[in-house]
Amino acid sequence: MEVLAKIQEIEERYSELEEKLSNPDIIKDPKTYQKLAKEHSHLAPIVDAYRKYRSIKEEIEENKSLLKDSDPDIRKLAAEEIDRLKEELKETEKRLKILLLPKDPNDEKNIILEIRAGTGGEEAALFAADLFRMYVKYAELKGWRTEILSQNVTGRGGFKEVIVLIEGKGAYSRLKYEAGVHRVQRVPETEAQGRIHTSAVTVAVLPEAEEVDVEIRPEDLRIDVFRASGHGGQHVNTTDSAVRITHIPTGIVVTCQDERSQHKNKAKAMKVLRARLLELQRREQEKKISEERRSMIGTGDRSERIRTYNFPQGRVTDHRIGLTLYKLNDILEGELDMIIDPLITYFQAEALKKQNIELD
């Protein structure tokens, strides 16, 4: 009954918002109208699902009364309709329970995606570049914007590390399950004997932090400038344009040297620093301070993996949910929803078990 009472409160608030949104005085106040419209939009799926749930239950009761009808054909049709409605009720109830789960406050945020080569040397760096391209293509399919914040490129075009900002509605909600170790099995270009090698790449997914989310005191920062070098910096190596920011209390260090302007490099570095500090705060709240980075991406060892990409078999396996797809090329071209959708379903089911939401 507690859950039903909560839903009824939500429905009452929804009706109240509908009235307010049709009020001429509120329509004239864009700021208030936008705030109320956002809340109305947030509550709408819950109210729609609840109203459908209630309507189906009423239909079942109506059909139950027909089971006593003198006409056997009517009784048969009523029984069949009850069976159909019960299945529909089950699906609607499941959807309603998912909508009632506590929302992750970061779900609508942009993300900072950090990809690093782990075990496997140059081959790991080349696969880091493959994963980077995969996520950029996925973002393009979603209509999201990407911007490289920092990169460390190897001689063969791989990445020792690449940090990219992905801006788009719900980016964190879709990509947060990508955090972990991604393992690749394939024959490297440098392998003369044709032997399959196993390498690993770590992926971290951080919600982008607004300035209001994290307080950074100027006295807690040490900012060093130096001459950029290597890829992204060779055209500006006569000026001190590269920036290294050290957050003294936590020891977090961020370096950016891709831009010609020292000012732009500093702005990008601060963006990464804020995201890492926000993530650290979240870890501290979960009492995992000492594992702030390790708990997300592990050590980069081959044995710690969430997913394996097997090139000889054209296979991708997500080990958390036991999902295997023989669509490696499609996935590397950014068609990640075939993995992300089952992951979301799985983690929602796990959350439902913990919440134990009962409607009756």
C-alpha positions as CSV (number, residue, x, y, z in Angstrom):
1,M,0.0,0.0,0.0
2,E,2.9,2.4,0.7
3,V,3.9,2.2,-3.0
4,L,0.4,2.7,-4.3
5,A,0.0,5.7,-1.9
6,K,3.2,7.2,-3.3
7,I,2.0,6.7,-6.9
8,Q,-1.3,8.3,-6.0
9,E,0.6,11.3,-4.6
10,I,2.5,11.5,-7.9
11,E,-0.7,11.4,-9.9
12,E,-2.2,14.2,-7.7
13,R,1.0,16.3,-8.3
14,Y,0.8,15.6,-12.0
15,S,-2.8,16.9,-12.2
16,E,-1.8,19.9,-10.1
17,L,1.0,20.7,-12.6
18,E,-1.4,20.3,-15.6
19,E,-3.6,23.0,-14.0
20,K,-0.6,25.3,-13.3
21,L,0.8,24.9,-16.8
22,S,-2.5,26.1,-18.3
23,N,-2.5,29.2,-16.0
24,P,-1.9,32.4,-18.1
25,D,0.2,34.0,-15.4
26,I,2.6,31.0,-15.3
27,I,2.7,30.9,-19.1
28,K,3.9,34.5,-19.1
29,D,6.8,33.5,-16.7
30,P,9.2,31.4,-18.9
31,K,11.5,30.4,-16.0
32,T,8.7,29.1,-13.8
33,Y,6.9,27.5,-16.8
34,Q,10.1,25.7,-17.8
35,K,10.7,24.4,-14.3
36,L,7.1,23.1,-14.0
37,A,7.1,21.7,-17.5
38,K,10.3,19.7,-16.7
39,E,8.7,18.2,-13.6
40,H,5.5,17.4,-15.5
41,S,7.5,15.7,-18.2
42,H,9.4,13.7,-15.6
43,L,6.2,12.5,-13.9
44,A,4.3,11.7,-17.1
45,P,5.7,8.2,-17.8
46,I,4.9,7.1,-14.2
47,V,1.3,8.5,-14.3
48,D,0.7,7.0,-17.8
49,A,1.9,3.6,-16.7
50,Y,-0.1,3.7,-13.5
51,R,-3.3,4.7,-15.3
52,K,-2.8,1.9,-17.8
53,Y,-2.1,-0.6,-14.9
54,R,-5.3,0.5,-13.1
55,S,-7.3,0.3,-16.3
56,I,-6.2,-3.2,-17.1
57,K,-7.1,-4.3,-13.5
58,E,-10.6,-2.9,-14.0
59,E,-10.9,-4.8,-17.3
60,I,-9.9,-8.0,-15.7
61,E,-12.5,-7.6,-13.0
62,E,-15.2,-6.8,-15.7
63,N,-14.3,-10.0,-17.6
64,K,-14.3,-12.1,-14.4
65,S,-18.0,-11.2,-14.0
66,L,-18.6,-12.7,-17.5
67,L,-17.2,-16.0,-16.4
68,K,-20.6,-16.7,-14.7
69,D,-22.5,-15.9,-17.9
70,S,-25.0,-18.6,-19.0
71,D,-23.5,-18.5,-22.6
72,P,-20.5,-20.8,-22.8
73,D,-19.0,-18.8,-25.8
74,I,-19.1,-15.6,-23.7
75,R,-17.4,-17.5,-20.8
76,K,-14.7,-18.8,-23.1
77,L,-14.0,-15.4,-24.7
78,A,-13.9,-13.8,-21.2
79,A,-11.4,-16.4,-20.0
80,E,-9.2,-15.8,-23.1
81,E,-9.4,-12.1,-22.6
82,I,-8.4,-12.4,-18.9
83,D,-5.3,-14.4,-19.9
84,R,-4.3,-11.7,-22.4
85,L,-4.9,-8.9,-19.9
86,K,-2.9,-10.7,-17.2
87,E,0.1,-10.8,-19.5
88,E,-0.4,-7.1,-20.4
89,L,-0.7,-6.3,-16.7
90,K,2.5,-8.1,-15.9
91,E,4.4,-6.1,-18.5
92,T,2.8,-2.8,-17.4
93,E,3.6,-3.6,-13.7
94,K,7.2,-4.3,-14.6
95,R,7.5,-1.0,-16.5
96,L,5.9,0.9,-13.6
97,K,8.3,-0.7,-11.1
98,I,11.3,0.3,-13.2
99,L,10.0,3.9,-13.5
100,L,9.7,4.0,-9.6
101,L,13.4,3.0,-9.1
102,P,15.5,5.8,-7.6
103,K,17.0,7.9,-10.4
104,D,20.7,8.1,-10.8
105,P,21.3,11.9,-10.5
106,N,24.0,11.7,-13.1
107,D,22.0,10.0,-15.8
108,E,21.3,13.1,-17.9
109,K,24.8,14.4,-17.7
110,N,27.5,14.6,-20.3
111,I,30.4,12.3,-19.8
112,I,34.2,12.3,-19.8
113,L,35.4,9.0,-21.2
114,E,38.9,7.9,-20.4
115,I,40.5,5.1,-22.5
116,R,43.9,3.8,-21.5
117,A,46.1,1.0,-23.0
118,G,46.7,-1.7,-20.4
119,T,48.4,-5.0,-20.8
120,G,49.7,-5.7,-24.3
121,G,52.0,-2.8,-25.3
122,E,51.5,-1.4,-28.8
123,E,48.7,-3.8,-29.5
124,A,46.8,-2.5,-26.5
125,A,47.4,1.0,-27.7
126,L,46.0,0.2,-31.1
127,F,42.9,-1.4,-29.6
128,A,42.4,1.7,-27.4
129,A,42.2,3.6,-30.7
130,D,39.6,1.1,-32.0
131,L,37.5,1.6,-28.9
132,F,37.8,5.4,-29.2
133,R,36.5,5.2,-32.7
134,M,33.7,2.9,-31.6
135,Y,32.5,5.3,-29.0
136,V,32.8,8.3,-31.3
137,K,30.7,6.5,-33.9
138,Y,28.2,5.5,-31.3
139,A,28.0,9.2,-30.2
140,E,27.4,10.2,-33.9
141,L,24.6,7.7,-34.2
142,K,23.0,9.2,-31.1
143,G,23.5,12.8,-32.4
144,W,25.9,13.6,-29.6
145,R,28.9,15.9,-29.8
146,T,32.5,14.7,-29.0
147,E,35.6,16.6,-28.2
148,I,39.1,15.2,-27.4
149,L,40.3,16.8,-24.2
150,S,43.7,15.0,-24.0
151,Q,45.6,12.3,-26.0
152,N,48.8,10.5,-25.9
153,V,49.4,8.9,-29.3
154,T,51.9,6.2,-30.1
155,G,54.1,5.9,-33.2
156,R,51.7,3.4,-34.9
157,G,48.6,5.5,-34.4
158,G,47.4,3.9,-31.2
159,F,46.6,5.6,-27.9
160,K,48.4,5.2,-24.6
161,E,45.6,7.4,-23.3
162,V,42.8,9.4,-24.8
163,I,40.2,11.5,-22.9
164,V,37.1,12.6,-24.7
165,L,34.1,14.7,-23.7
166,I,30.8,13.3,-25.0
167,E,27.9,15.8,-24.8
168,G,24.3,14.6,-25.3
169,K,21.1,13.9,-23.5
170,G,21.4,10.8,-21.4
171,A,25.0,10.1,-22.4
172,Y,25.9,8.9,-18.9
173,S,22.8,6.7,-18.6
174,R,23.7,4.9,-21.8
175,L,27.5,4.6,-21.4
176,K,28.0,4.2,-17.6
177,Y,28.1,0.4,-18.0
178,E,31.1,0.6,-20.3
179,A,33.5,1.3,-17.4
180,G,35.9,-1.6,-16.9
181,V,38.5,-3.6,-18.6
182,H,37.9,-4.5,-22.3
183,R,39.9,-7.4,-23.6
184,V,40.9,-8.0,-27.2
185,Q,42.0,-11.3,-28.8
186,R,43.5,-11.0,-32.3
187,V,46.6,-11.4,-34.4
188,P,48.6,-8.2,-34.1
189,E,50.0,-6.5,-37.3
190,T,53.5,-7.0,-35.8
191,E,53.0,-10.8,-35.3
192,A,55.0,-12.7,-37.9
193,Q,53.9,-16.2,-36.8
194,G,50.1,-15.4,-37.0
195,R,49.6,-16.1,-33.3
196,I,46.6,-14.7,-31.4
197,H,47.5,-12.2,-28.7
198,T,45.4,-11.1,-25.8
199,S,45.6,-7.4,-24.7
200,A,43.6,-5.2,-22.4
201,V,42.3,-1.6,-22.4
202,T,40.7,0.2,-19.5
203,V,37.7,2.5,-19.9
204,A,36.5,4.9,-17.2
205,V,33.2,6.8,-17.5
206,L,32.9,10.0,-15.5
207,P,29.9,12.3,-15.4
208,E,30.9,15.8,-16.4
209,A,31.0,18.0,-13.3
210,E,29.6,21.6,-13.3
211,E,31.5,24.2,-11.4
212,V,28.7,24.1,-8.8
213,D,29.2,20.4,-8.3
214,V,32.8,20.6,-7.1
215,E,34.5,23.3,-5.1
216,I,38.1,23.8,-6.2
217,R,40.1,26.4,-4.3
218,P,42.8,28.2,-6.2
219,E,45.3,27.6,-3.4
220,D,44.8,23.8,-3.8
221,L,46.1,23.9,-7.4
222,R,49.6,23.8,-8.7
223,I,49.7,24.8,-12.4
224,D,52.8,24.1,-14.4
225,V,53.2,25.2,-18.1
226,F,55.7,23.7,-20.5
227,R,56.4,23.2,-24.1
228,A,54.1,20.8,-25.9
229,S,55.8,17.9,-27.7
230,G,54.8,15.0,-29.8
231,H,51.4,14.5,-31.6
232,G,49.2,17.6,-31.2
233,G,52.1,19.7,-29.9
234,Q,54.8,19.7,-32.6
235,H,53.4,22.8,-34.2
236,V,53.6,24.8,-31.0
237,N,56.8,23.6,-29.4
238,T,58.4,27.0,-29.3
239,T,55.9,28.3,-26.6
240,D,54.9,27.1,-23.2
241,S,51.3,26.1,-24.2
242,A,51.0,22.7,-22.5
243,V,49.4,22.7,-19.0
244,R,49.8,20.4,-16.1
245,I,47.4,20.9,-13.1
246,T,48.0,19.1,-9.8
247,H,45.2,19.1,-7.2
248,I,47.4,19.1,-4.1
249,P,44.9,17.6,-1.5
250,T,44.1,14.5,-3.7
251,G,47.3,14.3,-5.8
252,I,45.2,14.1,-9.0
253,V,47.3,15.3,-12.0
254,V,45.8,16.3,-15.3
255,T,47.9,17.3,-18.4
256,C,46.6,18.8,-21.6
257,Q,48.7,19.9,-24.6
258,D,46.5,19.4,-27.7
259,E,45.6,23.1,-28.1
260,R,47.9,25.9,-29.3
261,S,46.5,28.1,-26.6
262,Q,47.7,27.7,-23.0
263,H,44.3,29.1,-21.9
264,K,42.4,26.4,-23.9
265,N,44.6,23.7,-22.5
266,K,44.0,24.9,-19.0
267,A,40.2,25.0,-19.6
268,K,40.2,21.4,-20.8
269,A,42.4,20.2,-18.0
270,M,40.1,21.9,-15.4
271,K,37.1,20.1,-17.0
272,V,38.8,16.7,-16.6
273,L,39.9,17.6,-13.0
274,R,36.4,18.5,-12.0
275,A,35.0,15.2,-13.3
276,R,37.6,13.2,-11.5
277,L,37.0,15.1,-8.2
278,L,33.2,14.6,-8.6
279,E,33.9,10.9,-9.1
280,L,36.2,10.9,-6.0
281,Q,33.4,12.5,-3.9
282,R,31.0,9.8,-5.0
283,R,33.5,7.1,-4.1
284,E,34.1,8.7,-0.7
285,Q,30.3,8.6,-0.1
286,E,30.5,4.9,-0.8
287,K,33.4,4.6,1.6
288,K,35.8,3.5,-1.1
289,I,38.3,6.4,-1.0
290,S,41.4,4.3,-1.5
291,E,39.9,2.5,-4.5
292,E,38.7,5.6,-6.3
293,R,40.2,4.8,-9.6
294,R,40.9,1.1,-9.2
295,S,37.3,0.2,-8.4
296,M,36.2,1.5,-11.8
297,I,38.9,0.3,-14.2
298,G,40.9,-2.3,-12.3
299,T,44.6,-2.7,-12.9
300,G,44.4,-3.2,-16.7
301,D,45.4,-6.9,-16.3
302,R,44.1,-9.3,-18.9
303,S,42.2,-11.4,-16.3
304,E,40.0,-8.5,-15.1
305,R,37.5,-7.9,-17.9
306,I,33.9,-6.9,-18.5
307,R,34.0,-7.7,-22.2
308,T,36.1,-9.6,-24.8
309,Y,36.4,-8.8,-28.5
310,N,37.5,-11.9,-30.4
311,F,38.6,-11.0,-33.9
312,P,39.2,-14.5,-35.4
313,Q,35.6,-15.5,-34.5
314,G,34.0,-12.1,-35.0
315,R,32.6,-12.4,-31.5
316,V,31.9,-10.0,-28.7
317,T,31.1,-11.3,-25.2
318,D,30.0,-9.3,-22.2
319,H,30.9,-11.4,-19.2
320,R,28.6,-9.6,-16.7
321,I,25.4,-10.9,-18.4
322,G,26.8,-13.8,-20.4
323,L,25.9,-12.1,-23.7
324,T,27.7,-13.3,-26.9
325,L,27.1,-11.6,-30.2
326,Y,28.8,-12.6,-33.5
327,K,28.6,-9.0,-34.8
328,L,32.1,-7.6,-34.0
329,N,32.3,-5.4,-37.1
330,D,28.9,-3.8,-36.4
331,I,29.7,-3.2,-32.8
332,L,33.1,-1.6,-33.7
333,E,31.1,0.7,-36.1
334,G,29.3,2.1,-33.2
335,E,26.2,-0.1,-33.1
336,L,26.5,-0.6,-29.3
337,D,22.8,-0.6,-28.4
338,M,22.7,-4.3,-29.0
339,I,24.9,-4.6,-25.9
340,I,23.8,-1.6,-23.9
341,D,20.1,-2.3,-24.0
342,P,20.5,-5.8,-22.4
343,L,22.9,-4.4,-19.9
344,I,20.4,-1.8,-18.8
345,T,17.6,-4.4,-18.6
346,Y,19.9,-6.6,-16.4
347,F,20.9,-3.8,-14.0
348,Q,17.3,-2.7,-13.7
349,A,16.3,-6.2,-12.8
350,E,19.0,-6.3,-10.2
351,A,17.9,-3.0,-8.8
352,L,14.3,-4.2,-8.6
353,K,15.4,-7.2,-6.6
354,K,17.0,-5.0,-4.1
355,Q,14.2,-2.5,-3.9
356,N,11.5,-5.2,-3.7
357,I,8.7,-2.9,-5.0
358,E,5.3,-4.5,-4.6
359,L,2.2,-2.8,-6.0
360,D,-0.5,-5.0,-4.3
